Amino acid sequence: MVMSTCDVIIPCRDEAAALPIVLAHVPAGWAAIVVDNGSTDGTADVARALGATVVDEPLPGYGAAVHAGVLASEAEFVAVIDGDASMLVAELEPMLDAVRSGDVTMAVGRRRPVVRGVWPWHARIGTYLLATWIRRRSAFPIHDLAPMRVCRRDDLLALDVQDRRFGYPLELMLRAARAGWTVQEVDVSYAARAAGTRSKVSGSVKGTARVVQDFAKVLR
């Protein structure tokens, strides 16, 4: 059995319409791990049909899904990307290169919209506030919430991130800072989600507020 160069973890809930786009661009030599977090639209079936490994995580929450994917991974490096097709899996490759070179412990994405209207005002404001919190608490030079990221699997597990909801990225950054990690932010393309899908976060003011609330709990 040939070991994957990097396992890309794709937390999903009702992303059946987007997965064919996402999985079509997984780099050669990489393996995709789709974590089904309570989907009702056949997400798991679509993922399996397209060759991805599927992990079922019944505990709802972004952090729960990501953690389940990390535990299922066997590669030295792990990447994380949303399953809505708004970002390109292929753009994880230079991020992996930065980590493999030893220059940084983790590479994270900074979304750059490629079309108008893909980033609602409430989501932009929420991202600005939360990224500011991360910079102040961790001193990492980041301006986004690490929607895409790459690091070594063993390093990530050693951090022992506990949050299982939307506070996961913030806790990850705070623990990484305390562990002496170095982080590089890389611009990534940000486009519209696949037709028929809706963001659980930026798709509504309520969703964005929920994320801010989860981050606030981590900061207490």
C-alpha positions as CSV (number, residue, x, y, z in Angstrom):
1,M,0.0,0.0,0.0
2,V,1.4,3.4,-1.0
3,M,1.2,6.0,1.7
4,S,-0.5,9.3,0.8
5,T,1.7,12.3,0.5
6,C,-0.9,14.3,2.4
7,D,-4.4,13.5,3.6
8,V,-6.8,16.2,2.9
9,I,-9.6,16.3,5.5
10,I,-13.0,17.6,4.3
11,P,-15.5,18.2,7.0
12,C,-19.0,18.0,5.4
13,R,-22.7,18.4,6.2
14,D,-24.9,18.2,3.2
15,E,-22.3,18.9,0.6
16,A,-23.3,16.2,-2.0
17,A,-23.6,18.8,-4.7
18,A,-20.2,20.3,-4.1
19,L,-18.1,17.2,-3.5
20,P,-17.7,16.2,-7.2
21,I,-16.0,19.6,-7.8
22,V,-13.9,19.4,-4.6
23,L,-12.7,15.9,-5.1
24,A,-11.9,16.3,-8.8
25,H,-9.0,18.6,-7.9
26,V,-7.3,16.5,-5.2
27,P,-3.6,16.5,-6.1
28,A,-2.0,13.2,-7.4
29,G,-0.6,11.2,-4.5
30,W,-2.9,12.8,-2.0
31,A,-5.9,11.0,-0.3
32,A,-9.2,12.6,0.6
33,I,-11.0,11.9,3.9
34,V,-14.6,13.2,3.9
35,V,-16.0,13.5,7.4
36,D,-19.8,13.2,7.2
37,N,-21.1,15.3,10.1
38,G,-24.8,14.5,10.0
39,S,-25.7,14.9,6.3
40,T,-29.1,14.0,5.0
41,D,-28.4,14.5,1.3
42,G,-26.3,11.5,0.5
43,T,-22.9,13.2,1.0
44,A,-21.3,10.0,2.2
45,D,-22.5,8.0,-0.8
46,V,-21.2,10.6,-3.2
47,A,-17.8,10.7,-1.5
48,R,-17.4,7.0,-1.6
49,A,-18.4,6.8,-5.2
50,L,-15.7,9.3,-6.0
51,G,-13.0,7.3,-4.2
52,A,-12.8,9.2,-0.9
53,T,-12.5,7.6,2.5
54,V,-15.6,8.4,4.5
55,V,-15.6,8.9,8.2
56,D,-18.9,9.2,10.1
57,E,-18.9,11.7,13.0
58,P,-22.3,12.0,14.7
59,L,-21.2,14.6,17.2
60,P,-22.2,17.9,15.5
61,G,-19.6,20.6,15.1
62,Y,-16.7,21.7,12.9
63,G,-14.0,20.8,15.4
64,A,-15.6,17.3,15.9
65,A,-15.5,16.7,12.2
66,V,-11.9,17.9,11.7
67,H,-10.7,15.9,14.7
68,A,-12.3,12.7,13.5
69,G,-10.6,13.2,10.1
70,V,-7.2,13.7,11.8
71,L,-7.6,10.5,13.8
72,A,-8.5,8.6,10.6
73,S,-5.5,9.9,8.7
74,E,-2.3,7.9,8.4
75,A,-0.2,10.3,6.4
76,E,2.6,12.4,7.8
77,F,0.9,15.6,6.6
78,V,-2.7,16.6,6.9
79,A,-4.6,19.4,5.2
80,V,-8.0,20.8,5.9
81,I,-10.5,22.5,3.5
82,D,-14.2,23.1,3.5
83,G,-16.3,20.8,1.3
84,D,-18.4,23.6,-0.3
85,A,-16.2,24.1,-3.4
86,S,-15.6,27.7,-2.6
87,M,-11.8,27.1,-2.4
88,L,-9.5,24.9,-4.5
89,V,-7.8,21.8,-3.1
90,A,-5.0,22.3,-5.5
91,E,-4.0,25.5,-3.7
92,L,-3.0,23.4,-0.7
93,E,0.1,22.2,-2.6
94,P,2.3,25.2,-2.1
95,M,1.2,25.3,1.5
96,L,2.4,21.7,1.9
97,D,5.7,22.6,0.2
98,A,6.2,25.3,2.9
99,V,5.7,22.9,5.7
100,R,7.7,20.1,4.1
101,S,10.6,22.4,3.6
102,G,10.8,23.0,7.4
103,D,10.4,26.8,7.0
104,V,7.1,26.8,9.0
105,T,5.2,24.4,11.2
106,M,1.9,25.3,9.6
107,A,0.7,27.1,6.5
108,V,-2.8,28.6,6.5
109,G,-4.9,30.2,3.8
110,R,-6.1,33.8,3.5
111,R,-9.2,34.0,1.3
112,R,-9.1,36.4,-1.6
113,P,-12.5,36.8,-3.4
114,V,-12.3,36.2,-7.1
115,V,-15.9,37.3,-7.8
116,R,-18.1,39.9,-6.2
117,G,-20.7,39.0,-3.6
118,V,-19.1,35.8,-2.3
119,W,-18.3,37.2,1.2
120,P,-21.3,38.8,2.9
121,W,-20.7,41.9,5.1
122,H,-21.5,40.1,8.3
123,A,-19.0,37.3,7.6
124,R,-16.3,39.8,6.7
125,I,-16.8,41.7,9.9
126,G,-16.8,38.5,11.9
127,T,-13.6,37.3,10.2
128,Y,-11.9,40.6,10.9
129,L,-12.8,40.6,14.6
130,L,-11.8,37.0,15.1
131,A,-8.6,37.2,13.1
132,T,-7.7,40.3,15.2
133,W,-8.2,38.3,18.3
134,I,-5.9,35.5,17.0
135,R,-3.2,38.0,16.2
136,R,-3.3,39.6,19.6
137,R,-3.4,36.3,21.5
138,S,-1.0,34.4,19.4
139,A,1.2,37.0,17.6
140,F,0.7,35.0,14.4
141,P,0.6,37.3,11.3
142,I,-2.8,36.1,10.0
143,H,-5.8,37.9,8.7
144,D,-8.3,35.0,8.2
145,L,-9.5,32.1,10.2
146,A,-7.4,29.4,8.6
147,P,-10.1,28.0,6.3
148,M,-7.4,26.0,4.6
149,R,-4.3,24.7,6.4
150,V,-1.5,22.2,6.3
151,C,0.7,20.8,9.1
152,R,2.2,17.5,10.3
153,R,-0.4,15.1,11.7
154,D,1.7,14.3,14.8
155,D,2.3,18.0,15.6
156,L,-1.5,18.6,15.4
157,L,-2.4,15.7,17.6
158,A,0.2,16.8,20.2
159,L,-1.5,20.1,20.5
160,D,-4.6,18.3,21.9
161,V,-7.1,20.8,20.7
162,Q,-10.3,20.3,22.7
163,D,-13.0,22.5,21.1
164,R,-15.4,20.5,18.9
165,R,-17.4,23.4,17.5
166,F,-16.4,26.6,15.6
167,G,-13.9,27.6,18.2
168,Y,-11.5,24.9,17.0
169,P,-9.4,27.2,14.7
170,L,-8.9,29.8,17.5
171,E,-7.9,27.2,20.1
172,L,-5.6,25.6,17.5
173,M,-3.8,28.9,16.9
174,L,-3.5,29.7,20.7
175,R,-2.1,26.2,21.4
176,A,0.2,26.4,18.4
177,A,1.6,29.7,19.6
178,R,2.3,28.3,23.1
179,A,4.0,25.3,21.5
180,G,6.3,27.6,19.6
181,W,5.0,26.9,16.1
182,T,5.7,29.1,13.2
183,V,2.9,30.0,10.8
184,Q,2.8,31.3,7.2
185,E,-0.3,32.8,5.7
186,V,-0.9,32.2,1.9
187,D,-3.4,33.9,-0.3
188,V,-6.0,31.5,-1.7
189,S,-8.8,32.0,-4.2
190,Y,-12.3,32.3,-2.7
191,A,-15.3,31.8,-5.0
192,A,-19.0,31.1,-4.8
193,R,-20.1,27.9,-3.2
194,A,-21.4,25.1,-5.4
195,A,-25.0,25.5,-6.5
196,G,-27.5,24.0,-4.1
197,T,-25.3,24.5,-1.0
198,R,-25.3,27.1,1.7
199,S,-22.7,28.1,4.2
200,K,-23.4,27.1,7.8
201,V,-21.4,30.2,8.9
202,S,-21.4,33.0,6.3
203,G,-24.8,32.0,4.9
204,S,-26.6,33.9,7.6
205,V,-26.0,36.5,10.3
206,K,-27.1,33.9,12.9
207,G,-24.4,31.5,11.6
208,T,-21.7,34.2,11.9
209,A,-22.9,35.1,15.4
210,R,-22.7,31.5,16.4
211,V,-19.0,31.4,15.4
212,V,-18.2,34.6,17.3
213,Q,-19.9,33.1,20.3
214,D,-17.9,29.9,20.1
215,F,-14.6,31.9,19.7
216,A,-15.6,33.9,22.8
217,K,-15.9,30.8,24.8
218,V,-12.4,29.7,23.9
219,L,-11.0,33.1,24.9
220,R,-12.5,32.9,28.4
